[in-house]
Amino acid sequence: MNSAAPKIAAVTGGSAGIGRAICEDLLASGYEVVSLARRRSDIDHPQLHSVEVDLADRQATAEAARELVRRFEVTTVIHNAGVIRPALLPEVKLTDLDALVELHLGCAIQLVQAALPAMRERRFGRVVLLSSRAALGAQTRTSYSATKAGMLGMARTWALELAADGITVNVVAPGPIHTDMFYDVIPAGSERERQLAASIPVRRVGEPGDVARAVSFFVHPDNGFITGQVLYVCGGASLGSLSL
Protein backbone atom coordinates (compact mmCIF):
# COMPACT_ATOMS: atom_id res chain seq x y z
CA MET A 1 0.00 0.00 0.00
CA ASN A 2 1.23 3.50 -0.90
CA SER A 3 0.14 5.49 2.14
CA ALA A 4 1.48 8.69 0.61
CA ALA A 5 -0.85 8.48 -2.38
CA PRO A 6 -3.46 11.24 -2.29
CA LYS A 7 -7.02 9.96 -2.01
CA ILE A 8 -8.45 12.06 -4.83
CA ALA A 9 -10.81 10.39 -7.29
CA ALA A 10 -12.37 11.62 -10.51
CA VAL A 11 -15.74 10.00 -11.27
CA THR A 12 -17.50 10.54 -14.59
CA GLY A 13 -21.28 10.58 -14.56
CA GLY A 14 -21.16 11.19 -10.83
CA SER A 15 -24.39 13.17 -10.54
CA ALA A 16 -26.89 10.30 -10.72
CA GLY A 17 -27.42 6.55 -10.54
CA ILE A 18 -24.36 4.34 -10.28
CA GLY A 19 -21.99 7.30 -10.47
CA ARG A 20 -23.69 9.02 -7.55
CA ALA A 21 -23.46 5.83 -5.46
CA ILE A 22 -19.76 5.54 -6.32
CA CYS A 23 -19.16 9.14 -5.22
CA GLU A 24 -21.01 8.58 -1.94
CA ASP A 25 -19.05 5.40 -1.25
CA LEU A 26 -15.71 7.08 -1.93
CA LEU A 27 -16.60 10.10 0.21
CA ALA A 28 -17.50 7.77 3.08
CA SER A 29 -14.05 6.18 2.66
CA GLY A 30 -12.28 9.51 3.05
CA TYR A 31 -11.69 10.40 -0.59
CA GLU A 32 -11.87 13.84 -2.11
CA VAL A 33 -14.10 13.31 -5.15
CA VAL A 34 -14.52 15.24 -8.38
CA SER A 35 -17.71 14.48 -10.30
CA LEU A 36 -17.60 15.17 -14.03
CA ALA A 37 -21.08 15.13 -15.53
CA ARG A 38 -23.56 17.14 -17.56
CA ARG A 39 -25.39 18.03 -14.36
CA ARG A 40 -24.02 19.35 -11.11
CA SER A 41 -24.04 16.79 -8.31
CA ASP A 42 -26.53 17.42 -5.51
CA ILE A 43 -24.39 15.60 -2.95
CA ASP A 44 -23.80 17.97 -0.04
CA HIS A 45 -20.30 17.15 1.16
CA PRO A 46 -17.24 19.40 1.64
CA GLN A 47 -15.01 16.90 -0.18
CA LEU A 48 -17.24 16.72 -3.28
CA HIS A 49 -16.48 18.94 -6.27
CA SER A 50 -18.62 19.15 -9.40
CA VAL A 51 -17.45 19.85 -12.94
CA GLU A 52 -20.25 20.30 -15.46
CA VAL A 53 -19.13 18.99 -18.84
CA ASP A 54 -20.50 17.08 -21.82
CA LEU A 55 -18.07 14.17 -21.95
CA ALA A 56 -19.24 13.22 -25.44
CA ASP A 57 -17.68 16.49 -26.63
CA ARG A 58 -13.98 15.85 -27.23
CA GLN A 59 -12.89 19.47 -26.88
CA ALA A 60 -14.97 20.08 -23.76
CA THR A 61 -13.57 16.90 -22.20
CA ALA A 62 -10.01 17.97 -23.00
CA GLU A 63 -10.56 21.32 -21.33
CA ALA A 64 -12.17 19.70 -18.29
CA ALA A 65 -9.31 17.19 -18.02
CA ARG A 66 -6.71 19.96 -18.09
CA GLU A 67 -8.57 21.89 -15.40
CA LEU A 68 -9.04 18.72 -13.33
CA VAL A 69 -5.35 17.89 -13.08
CA ARG A 70 -4.41 21.54 -12.64
CA ARG A 71 -6.56 21.71 -9.50
CA PHE A 72 -6.22 18.17 -8.13
CA GLU A 73 -3.57 15.46 -7.91
CA VAL A 74 -5.86 12.71 -9.17
CA THR A 75 -4.63 9.16 -8.62
CA THR A 76 -7.97 7.38 -9.06
CA VAL A 77 -10.07 7.60 -12.24
CA ILE A 78 -13.46 5.92 -12.46
CA HIS A 79 -15.13 6.18 -15.85
CA ASN A 80 -18.82 5.52 -15.33
CA ALA A 81 -20.60 7.93 -17.69
CA GLY A 82 -22.56 6.18 -20.40
CA VAL A 83 -25.62 6.18 -22.63
CA ILE A 84 -27.39 3.34 -24.44
CA ARG A 85 -29.06 4.61 -27.68
CA PRO A 86 -30.78 1.28 -28.39
CA ALA A 87 -31.68 0.21 -31.92
CA LEU A 88 -32.09 -2.99 -33.88
CA LEU A 89 -29.46 -3.41 -36.58
CA PRO A 90 -31.51 -1.95 -39.49
CA GLU A 91 -32.04 1.27 -37.49
CA VAL A 92 -28.52 1.70 -36.09
CA LYS A 93 -27.18 5.20 -36.77
CA LEU A 94 -23.47 5.68 -37.24
CA THR A 95 -23.77 9.05 -35.54
CA ASP A 96 -24.87 7.18 -32.41
CA LEU A 97 -21.89 4.85 -32.74
CA ASP A 98 -19.56 7.84 -33.05
CA ALA A 99 -21.07 9.45 -29.94
CA LEU A 100 -20.70 6.29 -27.87
CA VAL A 101 -17.12 5.75 -29.03
CA GLU A 102 -16.36 9.29 -27.90
CA LEU A 103 -18.08 8.91 -24.53
CA HIS A 104 -17.24 5.34 -23.55
CA LEU A 105 -13.72 5.09 -25.02
CA GLY A 106 -12.35 8.49 -26.04
CA CYS A 107 -13.29 10.17 -22.78
CA ALA A 108 -11.57 7.43 -20.77
CA ILE A 109 -8.39 7.85 -22.80
CA GLN A 110 -8.38 11.62 -22.32
CA LEU A 111 -8.91 11.50 -18.56
CA VAL A 112 -6.39 8.75 -17.87
CA GLN A 113 -3.81 10.45 -20.09
CA ALA A 114 -4.28 13.64 -18.07
CA ALA A 115 -3.95 11.87 -14.70
CA LEU A 116 -1.09 9.60 -15.73
CA PRO A 117 1.84 11.95 -14.92
CA ALA A 118 0.72 12.30 -11.28
CA MET A 119 0.09 8.57 -10.97
CA ARG A 120 3.52 7.74 -12.36
CA GLU A 121 5.22 10.27 -10.12
CA ARG A 122 3.53 8.71 -7.09
CA ARG A 123 4.02 5.19 -8.47
CA PHE A 124 0.40 4.60 -7.56
CA GLY A 125 -2.85 4.73 -9.50
CA ARG A 126 -6.25 3.12 -9.77
CA VAL A 127 -8.34 3.10 -12.95
CA VAL A 128 -11.77 1.48 -13.12
CA LEU A 129 -13.85 1.44 -16.28
CA LEU A 130 -17.58 0.77 -16.03
CA SER A 131 -18.48 -1.56 -18.87
CA SER A 132 -21.67 -3.65 -19.00
CA ARG A 133 -22.97 -7.18 -19.10
CA ALA A 134 -24.14 -6.11 -22.58
CA ALA A 135 -20.51 -6.40 -23.72
CA LEU A 136 -21.35 -10.11 -24.07
CA GLY A 137 -24.17 -9.25 -26.47
CA ALA A 138 -27.72 -7.96 -26.09
CA GLN A 139 -30.47 -7.24 -28.58
CA THR A 140 -30.78 -3.58 -29.68
CA ARG A 141 -27.32 -2.79 -28.29
CA THR A 142 -25.06 -2.67 -31.38
CA SER A 143 -23.31 0.62 -30.52
CA TYR A 144 -23.52 0.17 -26.77
CA SER A 145 -22.25 -3.42 -26.72
CA ALA A 146 -19.45 -2.64 -29.17
CA THR A 147 -18.08 0.26 -27.14
CA LYS A 148 -18.59 -1.42 -23.77
CA ALA A 149 -16.76 -4.50 -25.10
CA GLY A 150 -14.02 -2.17 -26.32
CA MET A 151 -13.46 -1.11 -22.73
CA LEU A 152 -12.40 -4.66 -21.85
CA GLY A 153 -9.61 -4.77 -24.42
CA MET A 154 -8.54 -1.23 -23.60
CA ALA A 155 -8.34 -1.98 -19.87
CA ARG A 156 -6.32 -5.15 -20.39
CA THR A 157 -3.89 -3.25 -22.61
CA TRP A 158 -3.49 -0.44 -20.08
CA ALA A 159 -3.04 -2.98 -17.28
CA LEU A 160 -0.06 -4.45 -19.12
CA GLU A 161 1.43 -1.06 -19.94
CA LEU A 162 1.03 0.50 -16.48
CA ALA A 163 1.55 -2.36 -14.03
CA ALA A 164 5.24 -1.57 -13.48
CA ASP A 165 4.26 1.97 -12.46
CA GLY A 166 2.05 0.75 -9.61
CA ILE A 167 -1.11 1.54 -11.55
CA THR A 168 -3.92 -1.01 -11.75
CA VAL A 169 -6.65 -0.99 -14.38
CA ASN A 170 -9.81 -3.03 -13.94
CA VAL A 171 -13.37 -3.21 -15.23
CA VAL A 172 -16.71 -3.49 -13.48
CA ALA A 173 -19.47 -4.71 -15.80
CA PRO A 174 -22.95 -4.24 -14.33
CA GLY A 175 -26.06 -6.07 -15.39
CA PRO A 176 -29.51 -4.45 -15.10
CA ILE A 177 -29.39 -1.83 -12.33
CA HIS A 178 -32.22 0.36 -11.02
CA THR A 179 -31.22 3.76 -12.46
CA ASP A 180 -32.83 6.46 -14.59
CA MET A 181 -31.06 4.97 -17.63
CA PHE A 182 -32.62 1.58 -16.87
CA TYR A 183 -36.08 3.13 -16.70
CA ASP A 184 -35.48 5.02 -19.94
CA VAL A 185 -35.59 1.60 -21.61
CA ILE A 186 -37.86 -0.46 -19.34
CA PRO A 187 -40.99 1.14 -17.81
CA ALA A 188 -40.99 1.17 -14.01
CA GLY A 189 -43.33 -1.41 -12.49
CA SER A 190 -44.07 -2.96 -15.86
CA GLU A 191 -44.54 -6.63 -16.67
CA ARG A 192 -41.35 -6.33 -18.70
CA GLU A 193 -39.44 -5.29 -15.59
CA ARG A 194 -40.93 -8.19 -13.61
CA GLN A 195 -39.98 -10.69 -16.31
CA LEU A 196 -36.46 -9.30 -16.50
CA ALA A 197 -35.98 -9.65 -12.74
CA ALA A 198 -37.29 -13.22 -12.90
CA SER A 199 -34.80 -14.08 -15.65
CA ILE A 200 -31.80 -13.06 -13.51
CA PRO A 201 -30.45 -15.98 -11.45
CA VAL A 202 -30.65 -14.04 -8.16
CA ARG A 203 -34.22 -13.00 -9.10
CA ARG A 204 -33.80 -9.26 -8.77
CA VAL A 205 -32.53 -6.20 -10.58
CA GLY A 206 -29.40 -4.70 -9.06
CA GLU A 207 -29.00 -1.48 -7.11
CA PRO A 208 -26.36 1.24 -7.63
CA GLY A 209 -24.75 0.28 -4.32
CA ASP A 210 -24.05 -3.23 -5.64
CA VAL A 211 -21.83 -1.68 -8.29
CA ALA A 212 -20.25 0.94 -6.03
CA ARG A 213 -19.01 -1.77 -3.66
CA ALA A 214 -17.29 -3.58 -6.53
CA VAL A 215 -15.60 -0.33 -7.60
CA SER A 216 -14.43 0.26 -4.03
CA PHE A 217 -12.76 -3.15 -4.02
CA PHE A 218 -10.70 -2.36 -7.12
CA VAL A 219 -9.66 1.15 -6.03
CA HIS A 220 -8.57 0.17 -2.51
CA PRO A 221 -4.87 0.98 -2.02
CA ASP A 222 -4.19 -2.53 -0.71
CA ASN A 223 -5.43 -4.24 -3.89
CA GLY A 224 -2.37 -3.59 -6.03
CA PHE A 225 -1.99 -7.23 -7.06
CA ILE A 226 -5.26 -7.22 -9.04
CA THR A 227 -5.18 -5.72 -12.52
CA GLY A 228 -6.60 -6.35 -15.97
CA GLN A 229 -9.69 -8.04 -14.54
CA VAL A 230 -13.41 -7.82 -15.34
CA LEU A 231 -15.95 -8.22 -12.54
CA TYR A 232 -19.54 -8.77 -13.65
CA VAL A 233 -21.98 -7.33 -11.12
CA CYS A 234 -25.05 -8.82 -12.70
CA GLY A 235 -26.74 -11.29 -10.38
CA GLY A 236 -25.52 -14.13 -12.57
CA ALA A 237 -26.94 -12.70 -15.81
CA SER A 238 -23.54 -13.02 -17.52
CA LEU A 239 -23.79 -16.79 -17.22
CA GLY A 240 -26.47 -17.12 -19.90
CA SER A 241 -28.76 -15.20 -22.20
CA LEU A 242 -30.69 -12.19 -20.88
CA SER A 243 -33.94 -11.01 -22.41
CA LEU A 244 -34.32 -7.23 -22.25
Secondary structure, 3 states (H helix, E strand, C coil): CCCCCCCEEEEECCCCHHHHHHHHHHHHCCCEEEEEECCCCCCCCCCEEEEECCCCCHHHHHHHHHHHHHHCCCCEEEECCCCCCCECHHHCCHHHHHHHHHHHHHHHHHHHHHHHHHHHHHCCEEEEEECCHHHHCCCCEHHHHHHHHHHHHHHHHHHHHHHHHCEEEEEEEECCECCHHHHHHCCCCCHHHHHHHHHCCCCCCECHHHHHHHHHHHHCCCCCCCCCCEEEECCCHHHCCCCC
